[in-house]
Amino acid sequence: MVFLEVSELLYMCYWSSKPTRYNPECVLKGKLETVFLVVAPTYSQLIWLKQSAEFFSLPSEAKNKLAWEDPRSNRGYVTVGRERVTQSSDPAEIAGLRAQAPDCKESLEIGRDWDAEWKNQWPQEADVPEFKRGMLDFYQVNSTSSTKMHLATCHNLHVYVMRSIALGLDLDEDFFDKKIDEQCHNLRLLSYPPIKTSLLQDENQARAGSHSDYGTLTLLFQDSVGGLEVQNPHTGNFVPATPIPGTIVINVGDLLARWSNDILRSTLHRVVAPPAKQINDDEAITPLRQSIAFFCNPNFSAEVACLPNCGTVAKYPSVNTGDYIVGRLAVTYS
């Protein structure tokens, strides 16, 4: 398993006066082995992790008023145990897993705030000052120029990496631009409460079960606690993705794997218990873990099919983005 420090690579690709086809190919170098990239951003993620922690510190009554309701919306608060991420698509099997070994985490799901049909559910401004403004600045485009795009928001970084991938796949640099410009993304704030290690000893139990992500890319911002593990696709073993301070972890989702015909693989990952603190002779407790996942998606109207230069035989049938993502979400939640 290879984890790449690609801040210099992105500099070569997009901060030079003219991107070339040679440098972006580095994104795909070792493509069958490399499943996660690590990018050093130019801004601090601590601000948003702090705001996220402030939200999760609210009383349960305040958070439950914002409860997640519909997979088409995918917005709102998800309490501990309501979600069970898995690769299964069988509702009965997932319900059984949820009952036996629910995910030990809570989350707040945020979408594009200007959507005409689905609205975000925000806490009261007095409860978490500047929370809404901060999260929307984090999410959406607010800074571009005629010469280059600033890495000021998650959506901008998504466009950057997708342009690099396009060049690496020998496509026009802007091939994906009009397929991802509606910002149909999901900003997910995550909190993994402290938990006794005895409750995580079941074979199927984890803070978040083994799963792949659904869209094109996931941008992960995490604290120093750790627990994220990535599966080596060749051996099946899970390898710790040890946090590197000040970095963003980027991984490929299902729809980019389908577009690239598995040249870029959507790889299984999970969150397990990090080193625990002993609280008595028989029991230990894991520390609180905070992270933010920005799930980058194509436009929900986009049809995703194997690109013509990614193999002669498509491994996957064509699929509509919205149908695929909503279908996966619908069976994940209780």
C-alpha positions as CSV (number, residue, x, y, z in Angstrom):
1,M,0.0,0.0,0.0
2,V,1.4,3.4,-1.0
3,F,0.5,6.8,0.5
4,L,1.7,9.7,-1.6
5,E,2.7,13.2,-0.5
6,V,1.4,15.0,-3.6
7,S,1.5,18.7,-2.7
8,E,4.5,19.2,-5.0
9,L,2.8,17.1,-7.7
10,L,-0.3,19.4,-7.7
11,Y,2.0,22.4,-7.8
12,M,3.7,21.0,-10.9
13,C,0.4,20.3,-12.5
14,Y,-1.6,23.4,-11.8
15,W,0.5,26.2,-10.4
16,S,2.9,26.2,-13.3
17,S,2.0,28.6,-16.2
18,K,0.8,25.8,-18.4
19,P,-0.1,22.2,-17.3
20,T,1.5,19.5,-19.3
21,R,0.4,15.9,-20.1
22,Y,3.5,14.5,-18.5
23,N,3.2,15.8,-14.9
24,P,-0.4,14.8,-14.3
25,E,0.4,11.2,-15.3
26,C,2.2,11.1,-12.0
27,V,-1.3,11.0,-10.3
28,L,-1.9,7.6,-11.9
29,K,1.7,6.3,-11.5
30,G,1.4,3.0,-9.6
31,K,-2.3,3.3,-10.1
32,L,-3.1,-0.3,-9.2
33,E,-1.3,0.1,-5.9
34,T,-2.1,3.6,-4.8
35,V,-5.6,4.1,-3.5
36,F,-5.3,7.1,-1.3
37,L,-3.4,10.3,-1.9
38,V,-2.3,12.8,0.8
39,V,-2.3,16.5,-0.1
40,A,-0.8,19.2,2.0
41,P,-3.3,22.1,1.8
42,T,-2.5,25.8,2.0
43,Y,-5.0,26.6,4.7
44,S,-5.7,25.3,8.2
45,Q,-8.4,22.6,8.7
46,L,-8.4,23.1,12.4
47,I,-11.0,25.9,12.1
48,W,-13.6,23.6,10.7
49,L,-12.7,20.7,13.0
50,K,-13.2,23.1,15.9
51,Q,-16.6,24.2,14.6
52,S,-17.6,20.6,14.0
53,A,-16.7,19.7,17.6
54,E,-18.7,22.6,18.9
55,F,-21.8,21.3,17.0
56,F,-21.4,17.8,18.4
57,S,-21.1,19.1,22.0
58,L,-24.7,20.4,21.8
59,P,-27.3,18.6,23.9
60,S,-28.9,15.7,22.2
61,E,-32.3,17.5,22.1
62,A,-30.8,20.3,20.0
63,K,-29.2,17.9,17.6
64,N,-32.2,15.6,17.3
65,K,-34.3,18.5,16.0
66,L,-32.1,18.4,12.9
67,A,-32.6,14.7,12.3
68,W,-31.8,13.2,8.8
69,E,-35.0,12.3,7.0
70,D,-34.6,11.4,3.4
71,P,-31.8,9.8,1.2
72,R,-32.8,12.1,-1.7
73,S,-32.0,15.1,0.5
74,N,-29.2,13.5,2.6
75,R,-29.1,16.4,5.0
76,G,-29.4,16.6,8.8
77,Y,-28.2,15.0,12.0
78,V,-27.6,11.2,12.2
79,T,-27.4,9.9,15.8
80,V,-25.1,7.1,16.9
81,G,-26.2,3.7,15.6
82,R,-28.6,4.9,12.9
83,E,-26.2,4.3,10.0
84,R,-24.4,1.1,9.1
85,V,-22.0,1.5,6.2
86,T,-21.3,-1.7,4.3
87,Q,-20.7,-3.0,0.8
88,S,-24.0,-4.9,0.9
89,S,-27.0,-3.7,-1.0
90,D,-29.5,-6.0,0.7
91,P,-31.8,-4.1,3.0
92,A,-32.4,-7.1,5.2
93,E,-28.7,-7.9,5.6
94,I,-27.9,-4.3,6.4
95,A,-30.7,-4.1,8.9
96,G,-29.2,-7.2,10.6
97,L,-25.8,-5.7,10.7
98,R,-27.1,-2.5,12.1
99,A,-28.9,-4.4,14.9
100,Q,-25.9,-6.5,15.6
101,A,-23.0,-4.0,15.1
102,P,-24.1,-0.4,14.4
103,D,-21.5,2.2,13.5
104,C,-20.2,3.9,16.6
105,K,-20.4,7.5,15.3
106,E,-22.7,10.5,14.8
107,S,-22.7,12.9,11.9
108,L,-24.2,16.0,10.4
109,E,-24.8,16.0,6.6
110,I,-24.7,19.2,4.6
111,G,-25.5,19.8,0.9
112,R,-25.4,22.7,-1.4
113,D,-27.4,25.5,0.4
114,W,-29.0,27.0,-2.7
115,D,-30.8,23.8,-3.7
116,A,-34.4,24.6,-4.7
117,E,-35.9,21.4,-3.3
118,W,-33.8,20.2,-0.4
119,K,-32.7,22.4,2.5
120,N,-29.9,22.1,5.0
121,Q,-30.7,21.8,8.7
122,W,-28.7,24.3,10.6
123,P,-28.3,24.7,14.4
124,Q,-29.3,28.0,16.0
125,E,-26.8,30.7,15.4
126,A,-26.6,31.4,19.1
127,D,-25.8,27.8,19.8
128,V,-22.8,27.6,17.4
129,P,-21.9,31.1,16.3
130,E,-20.6,31.4,12.7
131,F,-21.2,27.7,12.1
132,K,-23.4,28.0,9.0
133,R,-21.2,30.7,7.4
134,G,-18.0,28.7,8.1
135,M,-19.3,25.4,6.6
136,L,-20.7,27.1,3.5
137,D,-17.3,28.9,2.9
138,F,-15.6,25.5,3.3
139,Y,-18.0,23.8,0.9
140,Q,-18.6,26.1,-2.1
141,V,-16.8,28.0,-4.7
142,N,-16.1,31.6,-3.6
143,S,-12.7,32.4,-5.1
144,T,-11.6,32.1,-8.7
145,S,-9.5,34.1,-11.2
146,S,-8.9,34.0,-14.9
147,T,-5.5,32.4,-14.6
148,K,-5.9,29.8,-11.8
149,M,-8.2,28.6,-9.2
150,H,-7.4,29.1,-5.5
151,L,-7.6,26.1,-3.2
152,A,-10.1,28.0,-1.0
153,T,-12.9,25.4,-0.9
154,C,-13.5,21.7,-1.1
155,H,-15.3,22.0,-4.5
156,N,-12.3,23.8,-6.0
157,L,-9.9,21.1,-4.8
158,H,-12.2,18.5,-6.3
159,V,-12.0,20.3,-9.7
160,Y,-8.2,20.5,-9.4
161,V,-7.8,16.8,-8.8
162,M,-10.3,15.8,-11.5
163,R,-8.5,18.0,-14.0
164,S,-5.2,16.3,-13.1
165,I,-6.9,12.9,-13.4
166,A,-8.3,13.8,-16.8
167,L,-4.9,14.7,-18.1
168,G,-3.5,11.5,-16.6
169,L,-6.1,9.5,-18.5
170,D,-5.2,11.3,-21.7
171,L,-8.4,13.3,-21.8
172,D,-8.8,17.1,-22.3
173,E,-8.0,18.9,-19.1
174,D,-11.6,20.2,-18.7
175,F,-13.3,16.8,-19.6
176,F,-15.0,16.5,-16.2
177,D,-15.7,20.2,-15.6
178,K,-19.3,20.3,-16.9
179,K,-20.0,17.0,-15.3
180,I,-19.2,18.2,-11.7
181,D,-20.1,21.9,-11.8
182,E,-23.5,21.7,-10.1
183,Q,-21.7,20.9,-6.8
184,C,-24.0,18.0,-5.8
185,H,-21.6,17.1,-3.0
186,N,-22.1,16.1,0.6
187,L,-20.1,17.7,3.5
188,R,-20.2,15.3,6.4
189,L,-19.1,16.3,9.9
190,L,-18.2,13.2,12.0
191,S,-17.7,12.6,15.7
192,Y,-16.7,9.2,17.1
193,P,-17.5,9.3,20.8
194,P,-15.3,7.6,23.4
195,I,-16.2,3.9,23.6
196,K,-15.2,1.0,25.8
197,T,-12.9,-1.3,23.8
198,S,-15.0,-4.3,25.0
199,L,-17.8,-3.0,22.8
200,L,-15.6,-3.1,19.7
201,Q,-14.3,-6.6,20.1
202,D,-17.0,-8.3,18.0
203,E,-15.7,-9.3,14.6
204,N,-18.2,-7.1,12.7
205,Q,-18.0,-4.1,15.1
206,A,-16.1,-1.0,14.2
207,R,-16.5,2.7,14.6
208,A,-17.4,2.7,10.9
209,G,-17.7,-0.6,9.1
210,S,-15.8,-1.6,6.0
211,H,-17.1,0.2,2.9
212,S,-16.3,2.2,-0.2
213,D,-17.5,5.7,-1.0
214,Y,-20.0,6.4,-3.6
215,G,-19.0,9.4,-5.7
216,T,-15.8,10.6,-7.5
217,L,-13.4,11.6,-4.7
218,T,-13.6,11.9,-0.9
219,L,-11.6,14.6,0.8
220,L,-10.9,13.6,4.4
221,F,-9.9,16.1,7.1
222,Q,-9.0,14.4,10.4
223,D,-7.6,15.0,13.8
224,S,-4.5,13.2,15.2
225,V,-6.4,10.3,16.9
226,G,-6.3,7.9,14.1
227,G,-8.3,4.7,13.4
228,L,-8.7,4.9,9.6
229,E,-7.6,1.8,7.8
230,V,-7.5,1.0,4.1
231,Q,-7.7,-2.4,2.5
232,N,-4.9,-3.5,0.2
233,P,-6.8,-4.8,-2.8
234,H,-4.3,-7.6,-3.5
235,T,-3.8,-9.1,0.0
236,G,-7.1,-8.1,1.6
237,N,-5.3,-6.8,4.7
238,F,-6.2,-3.5,6.2
239,V,-3.4,-1.0,6.6
240,P,-3.5,2.0,9.0
241,A,-3.7,5.4,7.4
242,T,-1.8,7.2,10.2
243,P,-2.8,10.9,10.3
244,I,-0.2,13.3,9.0
245,P,-0.7,16.8,10.5
246,G,-2.0,19.5,8.2
247,T,-2.9,17.1,5.3
248,I,-6.0,16.1,3.4
249,V,-6.5,12.4,2.6
250,I,-8.1,11.9,-0.9
251,N,-9.6,8.6,-2.0
252,V,-11.4,7.4,-5.1
253,G,-15.1,6.6,-5.0
254,D,-17.3,4.2,-6.9
255,L,-18.4,6.5,-9.7
256,L,-14.8,7.4,-10.6
257,A,-13.9,3.8,-10.6
258,R,-16.8,3.1,-13.0
259,W,-15.7,6.0,-15.2
260,S,-12.1,4.8,-15.3
261,N,-13.1,1.1,-15.6
262,D,-11.1,0.4,-12.4
263,I,-7.9,2.1,-13.6
264,L,-8.6,4.1,-10.4
265,R,-10.1,1.8,-7.8
266,S,-12.7,2.5,-5.2
267,T,-11.1,0.8,-2.2
268,L,-12.6,-0.5,1.0
269,H,-11.8,1.4,4.2
270,R,-13.0,1.4,7.7
271,V,-12.5,3.2,11.1
272,V,-11.4,1.0,14.0
273,A,-10.4,1.7,17.6
274,P,-7.2,3.6,18.0
275,P,-5.0,3.0,21.1
276,A,-7.1,3.1,24.2
277,K,-6.7,4.5,27.7
278,Q,-6.9,2.0,30.5
279,I,-9.6,3.0,33.0
280,N,-9.4,-0.1,35.2
281,D,-7.8,-3.6,35.3
282,D,-10.3,-5.0,32.9
283,E,-11.4,-2.1,30.7
284,A,-10.0,0.6,28.4
285,I,-11.7,3.4,26.5
286,T,-10.9,4.9,23.1
287,P,-10.5,8.7,22.7
288,L,-12.9,11.0,21.0
289,R,-12.2,11.2,17.2
290,Q,-13.2,14.1,15.0
291,S,-13.1,14.2,11.2
292,I,-14.8,15.8,8.2
293,A,-15.4,14.0,4.9
294,F,-16.3,15.9,1.8
295,F,-17.9,13.5,-0.6
296,C,-17.4,14.8,-4.1
297,N,-20.0,13.8,-6.7
298,P,-20.8,14.2,-10.4
299,N,-23.9,16.2,-11.2
300,F,-26.9,14.1,-10.3
301,S,-28.1,14.2,-13.9
302,A,-24.7,12.8,-15.2
303,E,-24.6,9.4,-16.7
304,V,-21.4,7.5,-15.7
305,A,-20.1,5.0,-18.1
306,C,-16.7,3.5,-19.0
307,L,-14.6,6.0,-20.8
308,P,-13.6,4.9,-24.3
309,N,-9.9,5.0,-23.6
310,C,-10.2,3.0,-20.4
311,G,-10.4,-0.5,-21.9
312,T,-12.3,-2.3,-24.6
313,V,-14.6,-4.2,-22.2
314,A,-16.6,-2.2,-19.7
315,K,-16.7,-3.8,-16.2
316,Y,-19.8,-1.8,-15.2
317,P,-23.0,-0.8,-16.9
318,S,-23.8,2.8,-17.4
319,V,-25.5,4.4,-14.3
320,N,-27.2,7.7,-13.4
321,T,-25.3,9.5,-10.6
322,G,-28.4,10.5,-8.6
323,D,-30.0,7.1,-8.9
324,Y,-26.8,5.3,-7.8
325,I,-26.0,7.6,-4.8
326,V,-29.6,7.7,-3.5
327,G,-30.0,4.0,-3.9
328,R,-26.8,3.4,-1.8
329,L,-28.0,5.8,0.9
330,A,-31.5,4.4,1.1
331,V,-30.4,1.0,2.4
332,T,-27.6,2.4,4.7
333,Y,-29.9,4.2,7.2
334,S,-32.6,3.0,9.5
